C-alpha cells in the first residue's frame, strides 16, 4: 500500500515535569491523546474489542485492495488483448476501402467492430493522414494519433492511454496474391491505419466489484473473529472483575470476602491464592488479637527488665571506671617508690655489672608499667566522662618544635630522619589544651618512629582555608607521615580499638595498644577525627583537623 501520506517519525516528546505514569504527553497529536484518554477510562474488554475491530477492518481493507488490484491487472491484460485483436481484424478488412478510397467498403466491418463491448470509436486514415471513415459515439473526441513504430509495424499496438480509454492502432497492408503470370511476388504496401478507441468502463466496474466482494468476505470473517475474541475476552475479564471486586471489599474492611474460582486455569489459580491469602491474614489477625490483649503487660514487664539491665550496666561501668582509677592511683604510689630506689641504687659506684643490669631491668620495667597505668587511667577517665580540656594560650611553633625534639632522640637511635614542616599561614598563639595536644602528637610520632626502619618521619602542620570557620578561629591540620612498614587493611579497621596493635609480634612488644584509642578520643573532644591512609610496605599517614581560636 502507498505510504506517501505517512507522517515522518519524530522523537518521542518529553513528558512535562508534572506528568505522572498515566499522564498523556501534551505534544502528542490529537487522535493519540483521545485514544490514550479512552484507554484510561474504558475497560480491558472494550479496549481489546476496539483494537481487534480496528485491526480486522484494516486487514479487510488491505486484502480487498490487494485482490482488486491483482484482479484488475488480469482484466486489464484481457481487455487490452481484446482491443488489439479488434484493431487487427478491422485492419485486415479495410484494405479494399483504402485501396480504392471507398468508405462504403469498410462501413460494415466498422459497424461490426463497434458492436464489441466498450468500443467507443473507430477511424480509418490513409498513409497521408486523411480521414477515410470515422464512426462511433465518441468519434468527435478522438485524441490525436501518435506516430507509428518504426519500421512500419505489422501488428496492432497501444497508441495512447488515458484515464478513461485506450487507443489501439493497426496498419493496413495490401495482400498480393500469386498468379501464373507473375515471375516474382510483389511486396505488400502500407495503405493506412485503423484506430480503435476502447473504454475502461468494464475495467473500473470489475475492479470495484472485486473490491466490494473481497471486502465483504474479509469483513464477514473479521466479524466472526471479533465475536470469538469478545467471547474469550468476556471469559477472561469476568473472573478478573470478580477478583477485583473481592479485593475492593477487603479494602473496605470486609474480611470474609472471597473470589470465585472460575474462568481460565491461571485466573482460577490467582483467585485460589487470593482466598488462601485472606484466610492466612484472618488467622494472623486472630493471633495478633490474642497477643494484643496481653501486649501491655508484656511491654511493661520488658520495660522493667530493660530498665534494671540498663541500671546494672551503668553501675558496673561506673564501678569499673572507679576501680581502674583507684587501682591506677594505688599502683602508681609504690611503683614510683620502686623506680626511685632503683635510680638511687644505680648511683652506687660499687655495683657490679650484673647488679647494674638488674637495676636497669627493674627501672625499665617500672617505666613500662607506669606508662600502661597512665594510659588505663586516661582511658577510664574518658569513658567515664571525667576528662576535660584545659584551654590556655599556646605558642604553636615553639610547642611543635619541642614535641619533635622529644622524639628526635628515638629517631637518631634508629638512624632515620625526623622533619618538621610548618605552613606559612600558621597563627602564632592559639587557645588549646597544650598537654592533650602534646599527648596526641607524641603518640603519633612515637608510633611512626617505632615502625619506621628506613627513610624518615615528617610532621606537617598547616592552616587550612575554610569558609565554614568562625571568625577569629583557625582550622589546623596536623599530619604525621612515615616510610615505615605500613598497616594491612584488616588491621587498619581495628587499629583504634583499645588494646589493639599493628605490626608483627616483635613490634608489638613494649606497647599497650591504648595510645591510638586515647588519641582518637582526645581529638574527638577537640572537635576533630583521626584519619589513616596506609599501604603495606609503603608507609602510613595519620592526620586530624581541629578548629582553634586565635589569640591576637
Helices and strands as residue ranges (DSSP letters): H 30-41, H 44-92, H 95-100, H 104-114, E 119-126, E 131-135, G 139-141, E 157-161, E 165-173, E 190-199, H 201-251, H 265-293, H 295-346, H 353-383, E 392-395, H 396-413, E 417-422, E 429-432, H 434-450, E 456-464, E 473-482, H 489-493, H 505-508, H 515-525, E 531-535, E 539-550
